[in-house]
């Protein structure tokens, strides 16, 4: 978008790049007429680290862990996408045990991410308590991750051929305890926020995004599904055994802030359902295929998509047969979902901007990669 000519009755303000409501280093330029937003323009690049270029200087077993630093709340799933793309090139498949472990870790990641989003949304709208309630179960998930993976946030666990280590002996017991506690406490999410009259007033009918705009802007994940667009990669292009578990693709055709809120709450229930199906049915056997120390993909192009907590992540690899990829490109969900903010903001009040950004659930390092 080109710089606008400012009329005498308009003025421009900058939100960010250092601002608590932007959830990261993002700058928004807003054109205002009083409290009405006329137009907006995001300014990116404040946290750019050149991850794609760095990936081209590292081996295939090394670069995948840079993706943990993009959408750091979907680290397991990002590593999973890279590993699946490399496995396509090698024409191998992870053992059955490894696939189930990957799905369990991915759904636990989705739960942890949605819980943090739920608590942060409460903070953005002025409610402090939900943040502490959200972290109650989220901490249990991070402790489970730490025991098996050695890390709580930026994981190095899913690798080409499977996973690095087998599950911790207490994994199944602690996951069952988590699910039992989470199911018993979900009603508190409704009491604190879902039925809250303030949240209802600031989300229903606010920040509408049509299905046509969602598709044309390339939105995916909860943002697109809340506008009625079917786009769950786990359903459309199953990977790692997602076609063997039952779950629903949650949809809502309202397209407003509340639809995006409601959809993520319902997605947590589906993640719980997937975990319940698998936790007592983890296959025995190897958790990793043995690969050579230095992996080389046959010359060619390889693409893999997965469903992160925020939408479709695509990994595109071009190989020239050497030990480092010739080209690596990531199609990240947050970059596309950010584009939805402009049509949502046009004509809205500046006081509603924060709630719109909160329901988009943006992770800025996933944009500035």
C-alpha positions in Angstrom: 0.0 0.0 0.0 1.4 3.4 -1.0 1.6 6.2 1.5 -1.7 8.1 1.7 -2.1 11.8 1.3 -3.4 13.1 4.7 -6.5 15.3 4.6 -6.9 18.2 7.0 -9.4 16.2 9.2 -7.3 13.0 9.4 -4.3 12.2 11.5 -1.8 9.3 11.6 -0.7 7.3 14.7 1.8 4.5 15.1 1.0 1.5 17.3 4.3 -0.2 18.0 6.9 -1.4 17.3 7.3 -1.7 21.0 3.7 -2.0 22.3 2.1 -4.6 24.6 -1.0 -5.0 22.4 1.0 -6.0 19.3 2.4 -9.2 20.9 5.8 -8.7 19.3 7.8 -6.3 17.4 5.2 -5.1 14.9 4.4 -1.5 13.9 0.9 -0.5 12.7 0.4 2.8 10.9 -3.2 3.9 11.4 -5.1 6.7 9.5 -7.8 8.0 11.8 -10.8 10.3 11.6 -11.5 10.9 15.2 -11.8 7.4 16.7 -12.7 5.8 13.3 -10.0 3.9 11.5 -9.8 4.9 7.8 -6.9 2.7 6.8 -3.9 0.8 8.2 -0.5 -0.4 7.1 1.7 -2.9 8.9 5.4 -2.4 8.9 7.4 -5.6 9.2 11.1 -6.6 9.5 12.0 -5.4 13.0 12.9 -8.9 14.1 14.0 -10.4 10.8 16.8 -13.0 11.3 17.3 -14.5 7.8 16.2 -18.0 8.8 15.6 -19.2 5.2 19.0 -18.1 4.1 20.7 -19.6 7.2 18.9 -22.9 6.4 20.8 -23.1 3.1 24.1 -23.1 4.9 23.2 -26.0 7.3 22.7 -29.7 6.9 19.3 -31.3 6.6 19.4 -32.5 10.2 20.4 -29.1 11.4 18.2 -26.4 9.8 14.9 -27.8 10.9 15.5 -26.6 14.5 15.7 -23.0 13.3 12.0 -23.3 12.6 11.4 -23.6 16.4 12.2 -19.9 16.5 9.6 -18.9 14.0 6.2 -19.7 15.5 7.8 -20.6 18.9 4.4 -21.7 20.2 4.2 -24.4 17.5 7.8 -25.5 17.7 7.1 -29.3 17.6 4.8 -28.9 14.6 7.3 -26.8 12.7 10.0 -29.4 13.2 7.5 -32.0 12.1 6.9 -30.2 8.8 10.6 -30.0 8.0 11.2 -33.7 8.9 8.3 -34.8 6.7 9.6 -32.8 3.8 13.0 -34.4 4.2 11.5 -37.9 4.5 9.7 -37.3 1.2 13.0 -36.7 -0.4 14.6 -39.8 1.2 11.4 -41.8 0.4 11.2 -43.1 3.9 8.5 -43.1 6.5 8.8 -42.8 10.3 8.0 -45.9 12.3 4.4 -46.3 13.6 5.5 -45.5 17.2 7.2 -42.3 16.1 4.2 -41.2 14.1 1.9 -41.5 17.1 4.4 -39.7 19.3 4.6 -36.9 16.8 0.8 -36.5 16.7 0.6 -36.6 20.5 3.3 -33.9 20.8 1.6 -31.8 18.0 -1.8 -31.8 19.8 -0.2 -31.1 23.2 1.5 -28.2 21.4 -1.8 -27.0 20.0 -3.4 -27.1 23.5 -0.5 -25.2 25.1 -0.6 -22.6 22.3 -4.4 -22.1 22.5 -4.2 -21.8 26.3 -1.6 -19.1 26.1 -3.7 -17.3 23.5 -6.8 -17.5 25.7 -5.0 -16.0 28.7 -3.4 -13.3 26.6 -6.7 -12.3 25.1 -8.1 -11.8 28.5 -5.2 -9.5 29.4 -5.7 -7.6 26.1 -9.3 -7.0 27.1 -8.5 -6.0 30.7 -9.0 -9.3 32.5 -6.0 -10.4 34.5 -7.3 -13.7 36.1 -7.7 -15.8 32.9 -3.9 -15.6 32.3 -3.2 -17.5 35.6 -6.0 -20.0 34.9 -4.6 -20.7 31.4 -1.1 -21.3 32.7 -2.3 -23.8 35.3 -2.7 -26.5 32.7 -0.2 -25.1 30.3 2.6 -25.6 32.8 1.6 -29.2 33.1 2.2 -29.6 29.3 5.5 -27.8 29.4 6.7 -30.0 32.2 5.7 -33.1 30.1 7.7 -31.6 27.2 10.7 -30.9 29.4 10.9 -34.5 30.7 10.9 -36.1 27.3 12.5 -33.4 25.1 14.7 -31.5 27.5 13.1 -28.2 26.5 9.9 -26.3 27.3 9.5 -24.0 24.3 11.9 -24.3 21.4 12.1 -28.0 20.8 14.7 -30.2 19.1 12.8 -33.4 19.4 11.2 -34.4 16.0 13.8 -35.3 13.5 14.0 -36.9 10.0 13.1 -40.6 10.5 11.2 -40.2 13.8 12.0 -38.6 17.1 15.3 -38.1 18.9 14.4 -40.0 22.1 11.7 -42.4 23.3 9.0 -41.1 25.6 9.7 -40.5 29.3 8.4 -43.4 31.5 5.9 -41.0 33.1 4.7 -39.6 29.8 1.4 -41.6 29.6 0.5 -41.1 33.2 1.1 -37.4 33.2 -0.8 -36.8 29.9 -3.8 -38.7 31.3 -3.7 -36.6 34.4 -3.5 -33.4 32.3 -6.5 -34.4 30.1 -8.6 -35.3 33.2 -7.8 -32.0 34.8 -8.3 -30.0 31.6 -11.7 -31.5 30.9 -12.7 -30.8 34.5 -11.6 -27.2 34.3 -12.9 -26.2 30.8 -16.1 -24.9 32.4 -14.0 -22.2 34.1 -13.0 -20.9 30.6 -16.7 -20.3 29.9 -17.3 -18.7 33.3 -14.4 -16.3 33.1 -14.5 -15.2 29.5 -16.9 -16.9 27.1 -20.0 -15.8 28.9 -18.5 -12.5 30.1 -20.7 -9.6 29.0 -17.7 -7.4 28.3 -16.0 -10.0 26.1 -19.3 -10.5 24.3 -19.7 -6.8 23.6 -16.2 -6.4 22.3 -16.2 -9.5 20.1 -19.7 -10.2 18.7 -20.2 -8.4 15.3 -16.7 -6.8 15.6 -13.8 -7.5 13.2 -15.8 -9.3 10.6 -13.8 -11.2 7.9 -15.8 -12.7 5.0 -15.0 -16.1 3.6 -14.2 -14.5 0.3 -11.6 -12.1 1.9 -10.1 -15.0 3.9 -9.6 -17.0 0.8 -8.2 -14.2 -1.3 -5.8 -13.1 1.4 -4.5 -16.7 1.9 -5.7 -17.0 5.5 -5.6 -20.4 7.1 -6.1 -22.0 10.4 -8.7 -20.8 13.0 -8.8 -17.4 11.3 -10.1 -18.9 8.0 -12.2 -21.6 9.6 -14.0 -18.9 11.7 -15.2 -17.4 8.4 -16.5 -20.8 7.2 -13.5 -21.9 5.1 -12.5 -25.6 5.3 -8.7 -25.6 5.3 -7.5 -28.0 8.1 -4.4 -29.7 6.6 -4.9 -32.6 9.0 -8.2 -33.4 7.2 -7.3 -32.3 3.6 -3.8 -33.8 3.4 -3.3 -36.1 6.4 0.2 -36.8 7.6 1.7 -39.0 10.3 -1.5 -41.0 10.8 -4.0 -38.2 11.2 -6.3 -40.1 8.9 -6.4 -42.9 11.5 -7.9 -40.8 14.3 -11.4 -39.3 14.5 -11.9 -35.5 15.0 -14.0 -32.7 13.6 -12.8 -29.7 11.6 -14.5 -27.0 13.7 -16.1 -24.3 11.5 -18.1 -21.1 12.1 -19.5 -18.8 9.4 -19.8 -15.6 11.5 -16.3 -14.4 10.8 -16.2 -12.0 13.8 -14.0 -11.8 16.8 -16.2 -14.1 18.8 -16.2 -16.7 16.1 -12.4 -16.8 16.2 -12.6 -17.0 20.0 -15.2 -19.8 20.1 -13.4 -21.8 17.4 -10.2 -22.1 19.3 -12.0 -23.2 22.5 -13.7 -25.9 20.4 -10.4 -26.9 18.8 -9.0 -27.6 22.3 -11.8 -30.1 22.8 -10.8 -31.8 19.5 -7.2 -32.0 20.5 -8.2 -33.6 23.8 -10.3 -36.1 21.8 -7.3 -37.0 19.5 -5.0 -37.4 22.5 -7.5 -39.7 24.3 -7.6 -42.0 21.2 -3.9 -42.4 21.1 -2.5 -42.3 24.6 -3.4 -45.9 25.3 -2.5 -47.1 21.8 1.1 -46.1 21.4 2.6 -48.9 19.2 5.7 -50.7 20.4 8.8 -50.8 18.4 11.4 -48.4 17.2 11.0 -44.6 17.6 13.4 -43.7 14.8 14.7 -44.9 11.5 18.5 -45.0 11.4 19.9 -42.5 8.9 23.4 -41.7 7.8 25.2 -39.0 9.7 25.2 -36.7 6.7 21.8 -36.6 4.8 21.7 -35.8 1.1 18.4 -35.5 -0.7 18.2 -36.5 -4.4 18.1 -33.5 -6.7 14.6 -32.2 -6.9 11.9 -30.2 -5.2 10.0 -31.3 -2.1 7.0 -29.7 -0.4 5.2 -30.5 2.9 2.3 -28.8 4.6 1.1 -29.2 8.2 -1.5 -27.6 10.5 0.1 -25.5 13.2 -1.9 -23.8 16.0 -2.3 -20.8 13.6 -2.8 -22.5 10.3 -1.0 -24.0 7.3 2.8 -24.1 7.4 4.4 -25.1 4.2 8.1 -26.2 3.8 9.6 -26.0 0.3 13.0 -27.5 -0.3 15.0 -27.5 -3.5 17.9 -30.0 -3.5 20.9 -30.2 -5.9 22.1 -33.4 -4.3 24.5 -31.8 -1.9 24.5 -32.1 1.9 22.9 -28.6 2.3 19.6 -27.6 0.6 20.0 -25.4 -2.4 16.9 -23.4 -1.4 14.5 -23.4 1.6 11.3 -21.5 1.7 8.6 -21.4 4.4 5.0 -20.5 3.8 4.0 -19.3 7.3 0.4 -18.8 8.5 1.0 -15.6 10.4 2.2 -13.7 7.4 -1.1 -14.4 5.5 -3.3 -14.0 8.5 -1.8 -10.5 9.2 -3.2 -9.4 5.9 -6.7 -9.9 7.2 -6.2 -7.1 9.7 -6.6 -4.3 7.1 -10.1 -5.2 5.9 -11.1 -5.9 9.5 -9.9 -2.5 10.7 -11.4 -0.3 8.0 -14.3 1.6 9.5 -13.8 0.2 13.0 -13.1 2.1 16.2 -9.5 2.3 17.4 -10.6 0.8 20.7 -11.5 -2.4 18.9 -8.1 -2.8 17.2 -6.6 -4.7 20.2 -9.4 -7.3 20.3 -9.1 -7.9 16.6 -5.4 -8.5 16.8 -5.9 -10.7 19.9 -8.3 -13.0 17.9 -5.9 -13.2 15.0 -3.3 -14.7 17.4 -0.3 -13.4 15.6 3.3 -14.5 16.4 5.5 -11.9 14.9 8.8 -13.9 14.5 6.8 -16.2 12.2 6.2 -13.2 9.9 9.7 -11.7 10.2 11.6 -14.9 9.6 
